[in-house]
């Protein structure tokens, strides 16, 4: 039996294979706004932030509100056109989440997506009512501020010691640390394993199914740090 009552998941790059679409949409938006085209690695490094914060990191010289809004619209338009066919879940995600629910775990999403984008993505998976709670960057503070997790904890009535954050970026892991919540890093998403391990997650995984194996193991019960 896991020591965690609440499992909190990032969306893009953790549950859903959408990183390529995000990189493409940022690139298209930059082109439409006559901004420099950045390397994919640089773009992947900001995935997890809310879009305004991501733009500020990628293009810190922009101080024109109209240009920022034009970038945001161009990004959203292109990304939504790609999402006519919803981004696929990573292998093992659907089965693992169903198992967690059947074991009585509360499930939550903490994402850098906006609320409209997340609701659209959840509907695309047939999951509109699947999670107990979800928090988005445009309705609270962007990662790595801990407010998103703190609001989820309050909503669920769960203490930080009974919650676990699962994500693919340093913003996810740092948010968890600031909230006093344990974290697991997935290594198949936006950021490389060496960057994630520098944040000292309890576990790093290469396949989503490994999370369930760990949660049901003695290591998860005892709180022992383990790396895959």
C-alpha positions in Angstrom: 0.0 0.0 0.0 1.5 3.4 -1.0 2.1 6.1 1.5 0.6 8.6 -0.8 -3.1 9.5 -0.9 -2.9 12.1 -3.6 -1.0 11.8 -6.9 -0.4 15.1 -8.8 0.6 15.0 -12.5 1.9 17.4 -14.9 0.2 17.1 -18.3 2.4 17.8 -21.3 5.4 15.5 -21.5 4.3 13.5 -18.4 0.9 12.0 -19.3 0.7 13.2 -22.9 3.2 13.1 -25.8 2.8 16.7 -26.9 6.3 18.2 -26.6 7.0 18.1 -30.3 3.8 20.0 -30.9 4.7 22.7 -28.3 8.1 23.2 -29.9 6.6 23.4 -33.4 4.0 25.9 -32.2 6.5 28.2 -30.4 8.6 28.1 -33.6 5.7 29.0 -35.8 4.6 31.8 -33.5 8.1 33.3 -33.5 8.2 33.2 -37.3 4.8 34.9 -37.6 5.9 37.6 -35.2 9.3 38.1 -37.0 11.2 37.0 -33.9 14.4 34.9 -33.9 13.9 31.1 -34.3 15.3 29.3 -31.3 16.8 25.9 -31.0 14.5 23.1 -29.9 16.6 22.5 -26.8 16.0 26.1 -25.6 12.3 25.8 -26.2 12.1 22.4 -24.4 13.8 24.1 -21.5 10.8 26.4 -20.8 8.0 23.8 -21.2 6.1 23.6 -17.9 5.9 27.4 -17.4 2.8 29.3 -18.2 2.9 30.8 -21.7 3.5 34.4 -20.7 6.4 33.3 -18.4 7.7 31.1 -21.2 7.7 34.0 -23.7 9.5 36.2 -21.2 12.3 33.6 -20.8 12.7 32.9 -24.5 12.4 36.5 -25.6 13.4 38.7 -22.6 13.9 41.8 -24.8 10.2 41.9 -25.8 8.4 44.7 -23.8 5.6 45.3 -26.4 2.3 44.1 -24.9 0.8 43.9 -28.4 3.6 41.7 -29.7 3.4 39.4 -26.7 -0.4 39.0 -27.3 0.2 38.4 -31.1 2.7 35.7 -30.1 0.3 34.1 -27.7 -2.5 34.1 -30.3 -0.2 32.6 -33.0 1.0 29.9 -30.7 -2.6 29.0 -29.6 -3.9 29.0 -33.1 -1.2 26.7 -34.4 -1.3 24.4 -31.4 -5.1 24.1 -31.5 -4.9 23.2 -35.2 -2.5 20.3 -34.3 -4.7 19.2 -31.5 -7.6 18.4 -33.8 -6.2 14.9 -33.4 -5.4 14.9 -29.6 -1.9 14.2 -28.5 -1.5 10.6 -27.5 -1.1 9.4 -24.0 2.3 7.9 -23.3 2.3 4.1 -23.1 1.0 2.7 -19.8 -0.6 6.0 -18.7 -4.3 5.0 -19.0 -3.8 1.6 -17.4 -1.7 3.0 -14.5 -4.1 5.9 -13.7 -7.0 3.5 -13.7 -5.1 1.3 -11.2 -4.4 4.3 -9.0 -8.0 5.2 -8.9 -9.1 1.6 -8.1 -6.7 1.7 -5.2 -8.4 4.8 -3.8 -5.8 7.4 -4.7 -6.9 10.9 -5.4 -5.7 12.2 -8.8 -4.9 15.7 -9.8 -3.3 17.7 -12.7 -1.0 20.7 -12.2 -0.1 22.2 -15.6 1.3 25.2 -17.3 -1.5 25.0 -19.8 -4.4 27.4 -19.7 -7.8 26.3 -18.5 -9.4 26.2 -21.9 -6.5 24.2 -23.3 -6.6 21.7 -20.5 -10.3 21.3 -20.7 -10.0 20.7 -24.5 -7.3 18.2 -23.9 -9.2 16.3 -21.2 -12.3 16.2 -23.4 -10.1 14.8 -26.2 -9.1 11.9 -24.0 -12.7 11.4 -22.7 -11.5 12.5 -19.3 -13.5 15.6 -18.6 -14.5 14.3 -15.1 -11.6 11.9 -14.6 -9.4 13.9 -12.2 -10.4 15.0 -8.7 -9.0 18.5 -9.3 -6.9 20.4 -11.8 -5.0 23.7 -11.6 -3.8 25.7 -14.6 -1.2 28.4 -15.0 -3.8 31.1 -16.0 -5.9 30.6 -12.8 -3.1 30.6 -10.2 0.6 31.2 -10.0 2.8 29.6 -12.7 5.3 26.9 -11.8 7.7 26.8 -10.0 5.6 28.8 -7.5 4.1 26.3 -5.1 0.7 27.8 -5.0 -0.7 25.4 -7.6 0.1 22.4 -5.4 -1.0 24.2 -2.2 -4.4 24.8 -3.7 -4.7 21.2 -4.8 -3.7 20.0 -1.3 -6.3 22.3 0.3 -9.0 21.2 -2.2 -8.3 17.5 -1.4 -7.8 17.9 2.3 -4.4 16.1 2.1 -1.2 17.1 3.8 2.0 17.6 1.8 3.5 14.5 3.3 0.8 12.4 1.7 1.1 13.8 -1.8 3.4 13.1 -4.7 4.1 15.3 -7.8 5.1 13.6 -11.1 6.6 15.7 -13.8 9.1 16.1 -16.6 10.6 19.5 -15.9 12.6 21.2 -13.2 9.6 23.6 -12.8 7.5 20.6 -11.7 10.2 19.3 -9.3 11.0 22.7 -7.8 7.3 23.5 -7.3 7.0 20.2 -5.4 10.0 21.0 -3.2 8.7 24.4 -2.3 5.3 22.9 -1.4 7.0 20.3 0.8 5.8 17.5 -1.5 7.8 14.5 -2.7 8.4 14.3 -6.5 9.0 11.8 -9.3 10.8 12.8 -12.5 9.9 11.2 -15.9 12.8 11.1 -18.3 10.9 10.7 -21.6 9.5 14.3 -21.6 10.9 17.8 -22.1 14.1 17.8 -20.1 17.1 15.4 -19.8 17.6 13.1 -16.9 20.7 14.8 -15.6 18.9 18.1 -15.3 16.0 16.5 -13.5 18.2 14.5 -11.1 19.9 17.7 -10.0 16.5 18.5 -8.3 16.7 15.4 -6.2 13.4 13.7 -7.0 12.6 10.5 -5.0 12.6 8.5 -8.3 13.3 8.9 -12.0 11.4 6.7 -14.4 11.8 5.9 -18.1 8.3 4.4 -18.5 5.1 5.4 -16.8 4.4 1.9 -15.6 7.5 2.1 -13.3 5.6 4.6 -11.1 3.0 2.0 -10.1 5.7 -0.6 -9.5 7.5 1.8 -7.1 4.4 3.0 -5.3 3.4 -0.6 -4.5 7.0 -1.5 -3.4 8.5 -1.3 0.1 10.6 1.6 -1.1 7.6 3.8 -1.5 6.1 2.8 1.8 9.3 3.5 3.7 10.2 6.7 1.8 13.6 5.3 0.7 15.0 7.3 -2.2 15.4 5.2 -5.3 16.6 5.9 -8.9 15.9 3.9 -12.0 
